């Protein structure tokens, strides 16, 4: 039985693949849906050692990195430091917070077998590493986004607690910051990770498409995407409610100010009429 190991990490929200490609001498313009695949000479320069054909690293624009048959900690650290030289905001000390380990087993079986830890196929096909890496990359990126969404929800709970205590005013800056966090989360998760977009290979190889569909189904990527999308929509509705309450309170405050000014004007006029105040004329 032959085993190929994978380790996926979600290390940031975005990686500029083209900067890395130019540095590595790769003559290709990368779009969002294409991973940068580092192999052979490029990796040998980074690791300063000989590597085989199956050892590779896939870097995704939405911030995930997948190591194939390069799962030792020193190998991972060396590559992440290389990426950090292009993306200084990456925090290496927290790089392994969102991670997943998986493996591909090749052995004589009748049907493909999917489990939480490995997939078993009867024969190796060239597209398998990229398809597995893509699913793992999206899965750990979703995990990272799920945590970020949890933090936004915690912030909203603080505002809700204040409303329950009768503190009805919500500042415009606070609403703007929270709205920006939700918009950023939606951009990073729903748009940038592109859960619903399939890799290019699936459009030209039907077997790759079938394998990819089974993998994303097993990892429940579409279901997790739907849940995140619905949670994000709920947060927008909550913020809309906060905004309505805040604007209503401000409108009521202005109305009271107008009423008070009118009353003061009437009182001053009456006092002038009865002679208690000198006339302004």
C-alpha positions as CSV (number, residue, x, y, z in Angstrom):
1,X,0.0,0.0,0.0
2,X,1.3,3.5,-0.9
3,X,0.5,6.4,1.3
4,X,0.7,10.2,0.5
5,X,0.3,12.5,3.4
6,X,-1.2,16.0,3.5
7,X,-1.1,18.8,6.1
8,X,-3.3,21.9,5.6
9,X,-3.0,25.2,7.5
10,X,-5.1,28.4,7.3
11,X,-2.5,31.0,8.1
12,X,-4.1,34.3,6.9
13,X,-7.0,35.8,5.0
14,X,-5.1,36.5,1.7
15,X,-1.8,35.6,0.0
16,X,-0.5,37.3,-3.1
17,X,0.4,34.3,-5.3
18,X,1.8,36.4,-8.1
19,X,4.5,38.0,-5.9
20,X,5.7,34.5,-4.9
21,X,5.5,33.2,-8.5
22,X,7.6,36.1,-9.8
23,X,10.2,35.5,-7.1
24,X,10.3,31.7,-8.0
25,X,10.6,32.4,-11.7
26,X,7.2,30.9,-12.5
27,X,5.9,32.6,-15.7
28,X,2.2,32.5,-15.0
29,X,-0.4,35.1,-13.9
30,X,-2.5,33.5,-11.1
31,X,-6.2,34.2,-10.6
32,X,-8.1,33.6,-7.4
33,X,-9.2,30.1,-8.2
34,X,-5.8,28.7,-9.1
35,X,-3.3,27.5,-6.4
36,X,0.4,28.1,-6.7
37,X,2.0,24.7,-6.7
38,X,5.7,24.6,-5.6
39,X,7.7,21.6,-6.7
40,X,11.1,20.3,-7.5
41,X,13.7,23.1,-8.1
42,X,11.7,25.8,-6.2
43,X,11.3,23.7,-3.1
44,X,14.9,22.4,-3.3
45,X,16.1,26.0,-3.1
46,X,14.0,26.6,0.0
47,X,14.8,23.3,1.7
48,X,18.4,22.9,0.4
49,X,17.9,19.2,-0.2
50,X,16.7,16.8,-2.8
51,X,13.0,16.1,-3.1
52,X,10.9,13.5,-5.0
53,X,8.2,14.2,-7.5
54,X,5.3,13.7,-5.1
55,X,6.6,16.3,-2.5
56,X,5.0,19.6,-3.2
57,X,3.3,22.6,-1.5
58,X,0.1,24.2,-2.7
59,X,-0.5,27.8,-1.7
60,X,-4.0,29.2,-2.1
61,X,-4.9,32.9,-2.5
62,X,-7.4,32.7,0.3
63,X,-4.7,32.1,2.9
64,X,-4.3,28.3,3.1
65,X,-1.2,26.2,2.5
66,X,-1.2,22.5,2.0
67,X,2.0,20.4,2.3
68,X,2.1,17.1,0.4
69,X,4.6,14.5,1.8
70,X,6.3,17.4,3.7
71,X,4.8,17.1,7.1
72,X,7.8,17.5,9.4
73,X,7.7,20.6,11.6
74,X,11.0,22.0,10.3
75,X,9.8,21.6,6.7
76,X,6.6,23.4,7.5
77,X,8.3,26.2,9.4
78,X,10.9,26.8,6.6
79,X,8.2,27.1,4.0
80,X,6.0,29.4,6.1
81,X,8.9,31.7,6.8
82,X,9.4,31.8,3.0
83,X,5.8,32.9,2.5
84,X,6.1,35.3,5.4
85,X,8.8,37.2,3.6
86,X,6.1,38.2,1.1
87,X,3.2,38.5,3.6
88,X,4.7,40.0,6.8
89,X,1.4,40.1,8.6
90,X,1.4,36.3,8.9
91,X,1.9,35.3,12.6
92,X,3.9,32.1,12.6
93,X,3.3,31.4,16.2
94,X,-0.4,30.9,15.5
95,X,0.1,29.2,12.1
96,X,-1.0,25.8,13.3
97,X,-4.2,27.0,15.0
98,X,-6.4,25.9,12.0
99,X,-5.0,22.7,10.6
100,X,-6.0,19.3,9.3
101,X,-4.0,16.2,8.6
102,X,-5.1,13.7,5.9
103,X,-3.7,11.0,3.7
104,X,-4.2,9.2,0.4
105,X,-3.9,5.4,0.4
106,X,-3.4,3.5,-2.8
107,X,-4.3,-0.2,-2.6
108,X,-6.2,-2.8,-4.5
109,X,-9.9,-2.2,-3.7
110,X,-13.1,-2.2,-5.7
111,X,-14.5,1.1,-4.6
112,X,-13.1,4.3,-3.2
113,X,-13.4,4.7,0.6
114,X,-13.6,8.0,2.3
115,X,-13.0,8.5,6.1
116,X,-12.2,11.4,8.4
117,X,-8.5,10.6,8.3
118,X,-7.8,9.2,4.8
119,X,-9.2,8.3,1.4
120,X,-8.4,4.9,-0.2
121,X,-8.3,4.6,-4.0
122,X,-7.4,1.6,-6.3
123,X,-4.8,3.5,-8.4
124,X,-3.0,6.8,-8.4
125,X,-4.1,9.5,-10.8
126,X,-2.3,12.8,-11.4
127,X,-5.1,15.0,-10.2
128,X,-5.6,13.4,-6.8
129,X,-3.1,15.5,-4.8
130,X,-4.5,18.8,-6.1
131,X,-8.1,17.8,-5.5
132,X,-7.5,16.6,-2.0
133,X,-5.3,19.7,-1.2
134,X,-8.0,22.0,-2.5
135,X,-10.7,20.5,-0.3
136,X,-8.5,20.5,2.8
137,X,-7.5,24.2,2.0
138,X,-11.1,25.3,1.9
139,X,-12.0,23.3,4.9
140,X,-9.4,24.9,7.2
141,X,-10.1,28.3,5.7
142,X,-13.8,27.8,6.6
143,X,-12.8,26.8,10.1
144,X,-10.8,30.0,10.5
145,X,-13.8,32.0,9.2
146,X,-16.2,30.2,11.6
147,X,-14.0,31.4,14.5
148,X,-14.0,35.0,13.2
149,X,-17.7,34.9,12.9
150,X,-18.0,33.7,16.5
151,X,-16.0,36.8,17.6
152,X,-18.3,39.1,15.7
153,X,-21.3,37.4,17.4
154,X,-19.7,38.0,20.8
155,X,-19.4,41.7,20.0
156,X,-23.1,41.9,19.1
157,X,-24.0,40.1,22.3
158,X,-22.3,42.9,24.2
159,X,-24.5,45.4,22.4
160,X,-27.6,43.3,23.0
161,X,-26.8,43.1,26.8
162,X,-26.6,46.9,26.8
163,X,-30.0,47.2,25.1
164,X,-31.5,44.8,27.7
165,X,-30.2,47.1,30.5
166,X,-32.0,50.1,28.9
167,X,-28.9,51.6,27.3
168,X,-30.5,52.1,24.0
169,X,-28.0,54.4,22.2
170,X,-25.6,52.7,19.8
171,X,-22.8,54.9,18.4
172,X,-22.5,55.3,14.7
173,X,-18.8,54.4,14.9
174,X,-19.5,51.3,16.8
175,X,-22.2,50.3,14.2
176,X,-19.8,51.1,11.4
177,X,-17.0,49.0,12.9
178,X,-19.2,46.0,13.4
179,X,-20.7,46.3,9.9
180,X,-17.2,46.5,8.5
181,X,-16.2,43.3,10.3
182,X,-19.3,41.5,8.9
183,X,-18.6,42.7,5.4
184,X,-15.0,41.7,5.6
185,X,-16.0,38.3,6.9
186,X,-18.4,37.8,4.1
187,X,-15.8,38.9,1.6
188,X,-13.1,36.6,3.0
189,X,-15.4,33.6,3.4
190,X,-18.3,33.7,1.0
191,X,-16.5,35.4,-1.9
192,X,-12.8,34.8,-1.5
193,X,-12.7,31.1,-0.5
194,X,-15.1,30.4,-3.4
195,X,-16.6,27.3,-1.8
196,X,-18.9,26.9,-4.7
197,X,-16.2,27.2,-7.4
198,X,-14.6,24.1,-8.7
199,X,-10.9,23.7,-9.7
200,X,-10.0,24.0,-13.4
201,X,-9.1,20.3,-13.6
202,X,-12.7,19.3,-12.9
203,X,-13.9,21.0,-16.1
204,X,-11.5,18.9,-18.3
205,X,-11.4,15.6,-16.4
206,X,-14.7,14.0,-15.5
207,X,-13.0,11.6,-13.0
208,X,-11.4,14.6,-11.2
209,X,-14.8,16.3,-11.0
210,X,-16.4,13.1,-9.6
211,X,-13.7,12.7,-7.0
212,X,-13.8,16.4,-6.0
213,X,-17.6,16.3,-5.6
214,X,-17.4,13.3,-3.3
215,X,-14.7,14.9,-1.3
216,X,-16.5,18.2,-0.7
217,X,-19.7,16.2,0.1
218,X,-17.8,14.2,2.7
219,X,-16.3,17.3,4.2
220,X,-19.7,19.1,4.1
221,X,-18.2,22.2,2.6
222,X,-21.4,23.3,0.9
223,X,-23.4,22.8,4.1
224,X,-20.9,24.7,6.2
225,X,-21.0,27.5,3.5
226,X,-24.8,27.6,3.7
227,X,-24.7,27.8,7.5
228,X,-22.1,30.6,7.5
229,X,-24.1,32.5,4.9
230,X,-27.3,32.3,6.9
231,X,-25.5,33.4,10.1
232,X,-24.1,36.3,8.2
233,X,-27.5,37.3,7.0
234,X,-28.9,37.1,10.5
235,X,-26.1,39.4,11.7
236,X,-27.0,41.9,9.0
237,X,-30.6,41.9,10.2
238,X,-29.6,42.4,13.8
239,X,-27.4,45.3,12.9
240,X,-30.3,46.8,10.9
241,X,-32.4,46.6,14.0
242,X,-29.7,48.3,16.1
243,X,-29.4,51.0,13.5
244,X,-33.2,51.5,13.4
245,X,-33.3,51.8,17.2
246,X,-30.4,54.2,17.3
247,X,-31.9,56.5,14.6
248,X,-35.3,56.4,16.3
249,X,-33.8,57.5,19.6
250,X,-31.8,60.3,17.8
251,X,-35.0,61.4,16.0
252,X,-37.0,61.4,19.2
253,X,-34.2,63.4,20.9
254,X,-34.2,66.1,18.2
255,X,-38.0,66.3,18.4
256,X,-37.9,66.9,22.1
257,X,-35.3,69.6,21.6
258,X,-37.5,71.3,19.1
259,X,-40.5,71.0,21.5
260,X,-38.5,72.5,24.4
261,X,-37.3,75.4,22.2
262,X,-40.9,76.1,21.1
263,X,-42.0,76.1,24.8
264,X,-39.2,78.4,25.8
265,X,-40.1,80.8,22.9
266,X,-43.8,80.8,24.0
267,X,-42.9,81.4,27.6
268,X,-40.7,84.3,26.7
269,X,-43.4,85.8,24.5
270,X,-46.0,85.5,27.2
271,X,-43.7,87.1,29.8
272,X,-43.0,90.0,27.4
273,X,-46.8,90.5,26.9
274,X,-47.6,90.7,30.6
275,X,-44.6,93.0,31.1
276,X,-42.4,90.7,33.2
277,X,-39.7,90.9,30.5
278,X,-38.7,93.9,28.5
279,X,-39.7,93.8,24.8
280,X,-37.0,93.0,22.3
281,X,-38.3,95.9,20.0
